[in-house]
C-alpha cells in the first residue's frame, strides 16, 4: 500500500523550489501549470500539477493520482512529458492541496473516473488517458477502472494487490499489522506524518494490546484503521472496495510490474492472470507481466541481504515508455510480438520470457515432510523428499504469542527499517524450537521452481483458533538460508474468508496455505527447505489462541501444535518443478 515513507521524505520537496535550483540550460523542455483545480461531481476540488511537452498540440495524457504528495511524482512526470505525453499529477481527496475528507480507498473509484474525464476534455488532450503508478496509486487505478471511462486506454500498474482483503489487510485471514498500523498512522492526517513517525517506538506499538488501539497508541487513529479491525472477514465492506468482478469488462491493455519480495507479489500476478483470462479478447493479448527480485518499490540490485546482480536492475520508465508507445501511440516497435511475461529467475540470476503463468511446463510436484518426531529447529531431524511418508511420529511445538517468531525479510511494507524486507538469512530464527524445519539432501543437479507454491498440512491444536505459517527457503552449501516466498492461514478461515469457523480442540484438520509465487533455480549442492510455525510478527498480528478476534483481545494462551506426516496423514509442499538440468 503503500509506499516507503522514508523514500517520500526524500522526494516531497516543493516543486517550484526544486525548479528554481535548475539553471536555464538544465530545465526540461516541458511546460508547467501548478495546482490546477479539478472540480469533481460532488463539488470537491482536487489539486493537480500539469506537465506538457513544449509546443502547442494535443497529447495522450498520463494521470497519476497519489495520497503522498503530487510533487513526489515530478521526476516521472517530466520524463514522460519530454517524450510527448501530457502528464497530470494529482493529490487525492483530502490529501495535501486537495479538498475533501480523506478516507483510504473509499472515494478513488468515482474521483478517479471524474479525473480521467477531466483530463480527456482539456484543450491539450487528444482524449486518450493512461493511468500510472504503484502501490496505493495502483489501487487507485483499478478502482477508477471499474467505472469504465471510455477515455481510459491503458494502465501502467506497479506493485498492486488484486484484493484489498485477501492480499492487503488480511492475507490468509491474518491481520497484516505491521503495514496496516504504520501506514494508517503515517497517512492518517492531511499530509504525511514523516517527522512524527520518527518519534514513535514501533516495536512497542506493534506489541500493544489490543491491536485495535495500536494506531491510537502511536498518536493518531484514522477511522479507516478502526474499520479495518472491525471487519476481519471478507464482508460487504471489502466487497465494496473490490475490482475482482470487473476484469471481464475492462478492455484495457495493462502493464503489470511487481517483485518476488513485494507485499503485493500475489496480487500483481493475479491481476495479470485474470485480465489475460477474463478481459475482452482484444485486451487479453495486450497484458504484460514483469517480475523482478524486488521489494515494495525497491528495484535492486540488493534487496534485503542478497545482491541479485546488475542484470536485476532495469529501467522501469523506459520499459513503460516503450510499452505505452505501442498501445497508446500505435508504434510498431516490437512490443506486441514479444512474449507476455518477463521474469527474473533467482539462483541463475537471469531474465526469462514466458507464454503463461504458471509456465505450462512447470509440473506441480509434492515434496513430503518427514521426521522422527523432532523437526524442531534446523538441528532437528526433519527432512523433505518426493518419497511419501511412512509410519512416522508427528512433530509438536508450543506456540506462545508472548514470544512470536520475528519477521525476517519477505514481502513487507512499507519501511524496511520498521520491518525488514527482501531476501534474508533465516538461520537467525531457525534455532527456535517453535519452528519446524524440513530440509532436502543436497541436490545432485540444478532444480528450477517457477510458479505458485502451496503447502498442505494435517495438523491439530488444543486451541479454538490459531495460525499456521509456511516459508520456502533455499539453503546454500555455506548454510545461508534465503527465504523465497511464504504464506499464512488463520485457522478459523480455513474454509471461507466470509464465514469463520472455530476449531474442535484436538481434532485433525487439513489446511492449504497459499505461499505465494517464485522463480528460483536451486543450484547443485543447495538444499530445499520448508519452515512451518504459527507466527510471523510484527508483519502479522499474533493469534491469541483464545478463539476471540485476535485484534480485539488482550489475553494470550499458549497453543500446543501437532503436525502429522504418516501413511494416512501426509503433509507436503507442492512445488512447480520446471526442469531438472
Buried (B, 14 or more C-beta within 10 A) or exposed (E): BBBBBBBBBEBBBEBEEEBEEEEEEEEBEBBBEBBBEBEBEEEBBBBBBBBBBEEEEEBBBBBBBBBBBBBBBBEBBBBBBBEBBBBBBBBBBBBBBBBBEBBBBBBBBBBBBBBBBBBBEBEBBBBBBBBBBBBBBBBBBBBBBBBEBEBBBBBBBBBBBBBBBBBBBBBBBBBBBBBBBBBBBBBBBBBBBEEBBEEBEBEEBBBBBBBBBBBBBBBBBBEBBBEBBEBBBBBEBBBEBBBBEBBEEBBBBBBBBBBBBBBBBBBBBBBBBBBBEBBEEEBBEBBBBBBBBBBBBBBBBBBBBBBBBEBBBBEBBEBBBBBBBBBBEEEEEEBBEEEBBBBBBBBBBEBBEBEBBBBEEBEEBBBBBBBEBBBBBBEBBBBBBEEEBEEBEBBBBEBBBEBBBBBBBBBBBBBBEBBBBBBBBBBEBBEBEBBBBBBBEEBEEBBBBBBBBBBBBBBBBBBBBBBBBBBBBBBBEEEBBBBBBBBBBBBBBBEEBEEBEEBEBEEBBEBEBBBBBBBBBBBEBBBBBBBBBBBBBBBBBBBBBBBBBBBBBEEBBBBBBBBBBBEEBBBBBBBBBBBEE
